[in-house]
Amino acid sequence: MHEITITSGRMNHGIDPVLHAWGWEIPVYLFLGGLAAGLLFFSAYFYLKGKDKTFITAVKTAPMFVPLLLAIGLGALFLDLSHKLYFWRLYTTIRLESPMSWGAWTLLLIFPLSIFWSATFLKDVFPRWECKIPMLGRFIEWLKEQRTWMAYGLIILSAVLGMYTGILLSAFNARPFWNTSILGPLFLISGFSTGAAFILLMSKDAEERRMFSRIDMVLIAIELFLIVHLFMGFLASTEVHIEAAHLFLGGPYTAVFWTLVAGLGLIVPLLAELMELRGLHVPVQIPALLVLLGGLILRFIVVDAGQSSRWLYKFMQ
């Protein structure tokens, strides 16, 4: 006798045969969150290192874009919500075991802090700017005195934000491709790499560009190592995880991932930056744009592939 189990999931076109819960909004949010984390981390770190007059773009200029990036990312996240009027319920409790709770509270703290941090550099970036509101001017002057404390807070919060974007996916145990501890470090390093690329794209200072080119090379090498380790872990795991790896090793995501992400998004920029450091002129815009594009495509592919991988029906065939 064969037992047939019928659930509402089997009749839901968003679940059966594969999950279709998340569209473009989530990968855009994950990308912008990682990019913002990278920009804030480098700004705070080099400020504490006393490089605010040397690496002006990294410390002062690039963070100006962070509030806008976070606002766009949060806007995309808001569009994805099914019950938009109830988003505030995320803040009625703190659940330490929930990555969603960690992310919500981290964003609640880092968004205003990024605005305050950027405000302290307004006069440096825009010398002609004058605050017309005395109370606001005094508040900004007070914030300048708190830069060191803000920098320490930003380093911690940016690391949490960058890591959380990957942990958010890895918490979904029902999706084998997401169910790996590598996604957190991978998204963190990828976010920092896109942050370094963004600074490279903006900077006009040769010393600053050399420094962030070296930083980006190291981050790309670590990212490639994590990607290899990700698939090695899958291939040494359960059958469903092996099948998840095969989505990228001969499956439908093989060409786009290894060509656009690993190839054009990581290996080509790594070689281009290495050639630049060896004295061969390569326009810095090329590797920087490729890293940013590769980071965006990585998140689109990971989100889509995770929804395609499944345990469902595996033991019913």
Buried (B, 14 or more C-beta within 10 A) or exposed (E): EEEEEEEEEEEEEEBBEEBBEBEEBBBBBBBBBBBBBBBBBBBBBBBBEEBBEBBBBBBBBBBBBBBEBBBBBBEBBEBBEEEEEEEEEBEEEEEEEBBEBBBBBBBEBBBEBBBBBBBBBBBBBEEEEEBEEEEEEEEBEEBEEEBEEBBEBBBBBBBBBBBBBBBBBBBBEEBBBBBBEBBBBBBBBBBBBBBBBBBBBBBEBEEBBBBBBBBBBBBBEBBBEBBEBBBEBBEEBEEBBBBBBBBBBEBEBEEBBBEBBBEBBBBBBBBBBBEBEEEEEBEBEBBBBBBBBBBBBBBBBBBBBBBBBBBBEEEEE
